[in-house]
Amino acid sequence: MAAAGLRGPLYEALCMQLLLTLLDLKECLRSADSIQSNDPDFRVLDDGSVYTARAIVLSSEKRSFTIGLSDRKTQTQKEIYVLLEHQKKVLKKRHTKETVLRRAKRRWAPIPCSMQENSLGPFPLFLQQVQSDAAQNYTVFYSISGRGVDQEPLNLFFIERETGNLYCTRPVDREEYDVFDLIAYASTADGYSADLPLPLPIKVEDENDNHPIFTETIYNFEVPESSRLGTTVGVVCATDRDEPDTMHTRLKYSILEQNPKSPGLFSVHPSTGVITTVSHYLDREVVDKYTLIMKVQDMDGQFFGLSSTSTCIITVKDSNDNAPTFRQNAYEATVDENTYNVEILRIPIEDKDSINTENWRANFTILKGNENGYFKISTDKATNEGVLCVVKPLNYEENHQMILEIGVNNEVPFIRDIATRVPTMNRALVTVRVKDQDEGPECNPPAQYVRIKENSAAGLKVNGYKAYDPETKNSNGLRYKKLHDPKEWISIDEISGLITVSKVLDREVMAPRNDVYNVTVLAIDQDGRSCTGTLAVNIEDVNDNPPQLLQDYLVVCKPKMTYVDISAIDLDEPVHGAPFHFSLANTSPEVNRIWTINKVNDTAARLSYRKNAELQKYIIPITVKDRAGQSATRNLRVDLCDCTHPSQCASTSRSADVSLGKWAILAILLGIALLFSVLLTLVCGVVSARKGKSFPEDLAQQNLIISNTEAPGDDRVCSANGFTAQTANNSSHGFCGTLGSGIRNGGQETIEMVKGHQTLDSCRGAGHHHTLDSCRGGHMDVDNCRYTYSEWHNFTQPRLGEKLHVCNQNEDHMPSQDYVLTYNYEGRGSPAGSVGCCSEKQEDDGLDFLNNLEPKFLTLAEACTKR
């Protein structure tokens, strides 16, 4: 696709980094993310420049290779064919007006050079010579620019104008400037560029002039005691400002000193700086802190390398390497029977680990003897003692003494247990002796159960609650009393404890309904001591409740709803309940013809109607039967209604079912009487107003123009009496085109205006714009009144001025001259009549008169058309 020609003398060797050409790769593939040459002797950069990768020899006058472009996202690939050839040129002298021939995109100077950091000179120090091929034909002058010449640091480099020799004027610190990217220029005496600008990088060679420095002055690490060999303690790190990946920055770490000195417990990796343990004798109880002096040296630790030191403090953390132990192997304690939630013994222990740590805090456990849960042991956080308590009453008649085995360990596992996976626990025995106490009757178990069938007859006797004396193990001499009976369904015999059914038991009325009726019983001995128990009466269910419909009134919207679902519930147990059977009871032929019922699930059914069903209310008797045959029939009221949502018909039905009371009827009558009185008052006012006020001729002179209409005309339909029946936007009654028409009466001219409940003054509300449209509300009781011109003028002039001021502003409330236009006075009357009443003319009348209107009307029409 592109070729680069080598113009000038025939070169047989091309040096490394020789710029051959500059290709516009974006025109070939804009999204290319990989650019490669199939010839290893040539290298292509991202900007399209092609360089030689090494010194090459052209064996012939031409050489070609291919550049591949690829886009991994779109899987697109393209190739560019590059042809290199020699071009011969004829040497000639350049005249003043002759253009200098420039070589196309190739290097015309030596390879990039370097200089030593902190060089001792002599200065100026010669670096290299820059030469252009054009110097063979013309007199060429050289110049340079870039950092170190005309940019900071200024005047570091200069070039001899005639020879192209490049010099450095003073030493350079590589850590401040590692490379200088200069640009060399070659031009003739008259200012023409003899060659393209040449990039000339100058690299500063590094010198080992910077000591390695640790990142921290003091390192702080922690390591657990009893750590295994090779445990990592921490990492030290140092940095060197010299050139990376050279011997100047190859660092080596070592430990100069350890305190306490013996034995040596730590080592450091010479390259990574990782500190590890080399002994397992770390014991916090012996030494809890070590100090290391660390050294780092560059030149890979050779004696002539630069070095620095740092301090490393290693703290030995406590581990659970000391198990807690009891001070003695056996303990004794006593407790009175029937007492609980009392402390009976404190057990101290010893632990050498760090105090108030998880390695020191003790956990006590009752290993044996507490199978019935009479005891609990906990740890006193302050003293680390075991506190033994009784949490359930002990019975002397059952146990005179109890022997407990207590074990103790720490909150974290013992180190040896982690290694051997066998838990170690120190143990001790505690003997608890129970003291005998004279006690009252015992209600055991606290709850006793009896079974009674539902609906059992009153007077049925059943065994009741039995308590006993723990000393004699029998119930002799005990009396019983009923403390709580929610429904008063049973009575209890004071001597024997038998219960008698006093009312018929109904399982369905219990709350909560769990088939168990609880009665609280009190047992009392001869000394007045007592105990309390619960007699749980399990009432067995019988099928005494038929299933019931949950709905009694439904609305079905036709044709949107083709069916409605109904459901039922049975208060009895599930064995006497669902699945239910739904059916239509003995109904009229009309109901059977229109309605059908089908099963949905065990407790629901679907009621459907035929398409020819009429819109009305239906009463549908439905029978529901449970699995045991118990059934019930209920009338379901269904309203088949023409609606989109059942709430529409439901609200209508509710309003139709409302009945008026006597006070409501009286209020309606009083309202009618008040309405008649208002109407009578209005009639009287109209009659008196027709006797009329008159006003003189219009002296407004353009303030009030008399015309046959004030309405637009196009959106009004005028009736014969001059009032609009309905506006174009379906608003309520408003003003018509005849409002304000002039009427001659005895030499005076009057203006007729509409007057009603809402006036212009009544439309002045907070935050509302005062327009005539804001008064077009609901229905208005209208009567015609006549006002003088002065009254009309005083009423309308300030309001119209205010509206014109508002209309003459744009959206930013700034004055604008293109909203309201001013017109001069056009005279009175119009032979064509009202424009707004043109809608009254029928098609038969014709509209030919519109072609013969006066010039004033044509001017108005043109203005409206432009607007």
Secondary structure, DSSP 8 states (H G I E B T S, - for coil): ---EEEESS--SEE-TT-EEEE--GGGT-TT--EEEESSTTEEE-TTSEEEESS-EE-SSSEEEEEEEEEETTTTEEEEEEEEEEEE--------TTS-----SS---S---EEEETT----SSEEEEE---GGGGTS-EEEEEESBTTTBSSTTSEEE-TTT-EEEE-S---TTT-SEEEEEEEEEETTS-BSS--EEEEEEEE--S----EES-SEEEEEEETT--TT-EEEE--EE--S-TTSGGG--EEEEEEEES-SS--EEE-TTT-EEEE--S---TTT--EEEEEEEEESGGG-TTS-EEEEEEEEEEE--S-S--EESSSEEEEEEETT--SEEEEEE-EE--S-TTSTTT-EEEEEEES-TT--EEEEE-TTT--EEEEE-S---TTT-SEEEEEEEEEESS--HHHHHH-----EEEEEEEEEE------B--SSEEEEEEETT--TT-EE-----B-TTTSS-TT-EEEEEE-TT--EEE-TTT--EEE-S---GGG-SS-SSEEEEEEEEE-TTS-EEEEEEEEEEE--S----EES-SEEEEETTT-SEEEEEEE-SS-GGGS-S-EEEE-S--HHHHHHEEEEEEETTEEEEEE-TT--SSEEEEEEEEE-TTS-EEEEEEEEEEE--SSHHHHHHHHHHHT----HHHHHHHHHHHHHHHHHHHHHHHHHHHHTT---------SSSS---S--S-STT--B-TTS-BS--TT---S---TTTT-EEEETTEEEEEEEE-SS-TGGG--TT----SGGG--S----EEEEE-HHHHHHHHHHHHHHHHHHHTB-TTS-B-SSSS-------S--TT--SGGGGGS-TTT-SGGGGG--HHHHHHHHHHHH-
